[in-house]
Amino acid sequence: MDTPRKFRIKSPCSTANIGPGFDVLGISLSLYLTIDVEVLKEGKAFEMTYSGEGAKDVPLTPEQNLITKTALYVLSANGISTLPQPLKIHVDNPIPLGRGLGSSGAAVVGGVLLGNALGQLKLSRDRLLDYCLMIERHPDNVAAALMGGFVASYLRELDPKDMEGVPASESLLEIALSQQVPQPPLGIGHYVNLGWAKEIKCIAIVPQFQVATAKARAVLPTQYERQDVVFNFQRLAVLTTALGQSPPNAELIYNAMQDKIHQPYRKTLIPGLPEILSTITYEKYDGLLGICLSGAGPTILALATKNFDDIAQAAMALFKEHGGFDCFYKVLDVVTDGSTCHLDLTRPDVTVPHIAQTTDLNAHPLFQLDRLVNSTTYTSYDAAGDAIQQTIIRDNCTEGTYCDLDGPFTCIDSKPLQSSCQQDRECLSNTCSYNDVCITGPDVFRKIKAWLWGVLGACVIIFVCFILGILWVLHRYQSRKEHEKISKFFGDNEEFAKYAMMNENDSASSFTEIDPNMPLTDGRNSVVYLTTPDYLKSQSLSNKKSSTTALNTQRSNNNSTSRFSTHTPPPLPRANTPDF
């Protein structure tokens, strides 16, 4: 009897083709097929329940259900003929069936992960893809569902010798039920994750009818005109880059999502498809980036950054008008984690056997449902132009452990200082020297030398002194200008005062001839003196004014009986005042 355990597998739905990328491009979307699995101590040998899309029609026996048949194929290829018992499986599927959203691809990926987990095979993710492609022979949907994100993929041309004894995909699952089947060839499919702008959302407009993938492929021609193939190649090359640019270019993406390879031939299967693709454009709907058929259809995929409801309602109205079909839509995100398998240790009846302290917990089979290891090679160039390559290996072992690639792919304790190593991940310090020895990592990435600090300080001091010098020169210049204004002001006031006193002396002896009946009045002119901020100057002017007034009064009394012709004194000069 297998060790009791419980785990959950999640496999996302996917959309394929994305316009010109027929059988090449796929996108993993945020709608998950979920498989809850329990290997029990006791109970029924096999129990399977199902909820969600197609619950009434999906078979629930291990020999008929696509998920369990796929799991049996994986087990059979690795020498395990039956599922562990007692086994309880519950499947929840929100992915519409037969609508172009990768429901079968999600089921195949989920089944492969199920077989890997039940058999504790610890297959790598790339190897899991090989098993998926033995069943789904076109990689766009399964690569996206397994790996996650925006994926481009292709099938490798296999040597006929590699396929000797390997049944066709149509009969592979049936044969696996009764006999052992060979393992798939290595590296059947290859993929690369492409960039995706985070602003872009996927709108899936789903009509209430199905189109079988086989039927959708049957309407495609066996030969194409060269100009149609070139048309798609050109747009495919642009689209794979344009969808990763932020902010996205609506005009560029919309035109790059045009297609002449599969969509024109499938319009007979999907009423309203030509009208939807031609009338829903980025000029009419703000936020729309592109629109196409999702997979084999009939679902419509629209890429947009906003106005999701308006775009979806327009497509739904055209489906209703031209085919009379009701529709619903979902706004989905692009997910990058792909398919996952997680162990659940929350059940009280799932007990972990006693493990000695010297044993690594990660190495216990209970925790090795899906050991993941991948590597990336980076190339850089030194000052002489010589290429330097470094391979970085990543795994999903816990902190303080790493995956032993030379052994049975189990997690082992990281190495202490001065131990031999090949990768940083092998050392507790996360630093493996050029001499292949674990060393203590640097505290900082880079230090600035003392003389550089001195140069920096000197530059700062020189700059500050330069600014202060400029400010001092400006201050001296402004001060000199102000002194000149003040001197000119006092000089003008002094001249004004002298001239005013002369006018008073001249006007003291002159009287204006007036009406005989009117009394004679003093003909003195009033003098206005300008004051200055200088108190002594103001006081001096005030004293002069008093003495002048007394003198004029005396002259007026002495000559009160004399009358002269009218004498008009010259106008007083205008005093200049400084402009403060």
Buried (B, 14 or more C-beta within 10 A) or exposed (E): EBBBBBBBBBBBBBBBBBBBBBBBBBBBBBBBBBBBBBBBEEEEEBBBEBEBBEEEEBEBEBEEBBBBBBBBBBBBBBEBEBBBEBBBBBBBBBBBBBBBBBBBBBBBBBBBBBBBBBBBBBBBBBBBBBBBBBBBBBBBBBBBBBBBBBBBBBEEEBEEEBBEEBBEEEEBBEBBBEEBBEBBBEEBBBBEBBEBBEEBBBBBBBBEBBBEBEEBBEBBEEEBEEEBEEBBEEBBEBBBEBBBEEEBBBEBBBBBBBBBBBBBBBBEBBBBBBBBBEEBBBEEBEBBBBBBBBBBBBBBBBBBBEBBEBBBBBBBEBBBEBBEBEBEBBBBBBBEEBBBBEBEEEEEEBEEEEEEEEEBEBBBEBBBBBBBBEEEEEEEEEEEEEEEEEEEBBBEBEEEBBBBEEEEBBBBBBBEEEBEBEBBBBBBBEBBBEEEBBBEEEEEEEEEEEEEEEEEEEEEEEEEEEEEEEEEEEEEEEEEEEEEEBEEBBEBBBEBBEBBBEBBEEBBBBBEEEEEEEEEEEBBEEBEBBEBEEEEBBEEBEEBBEEBEEEBEEBBEEBEEEEEEEEEEEEEEEBBEBEE
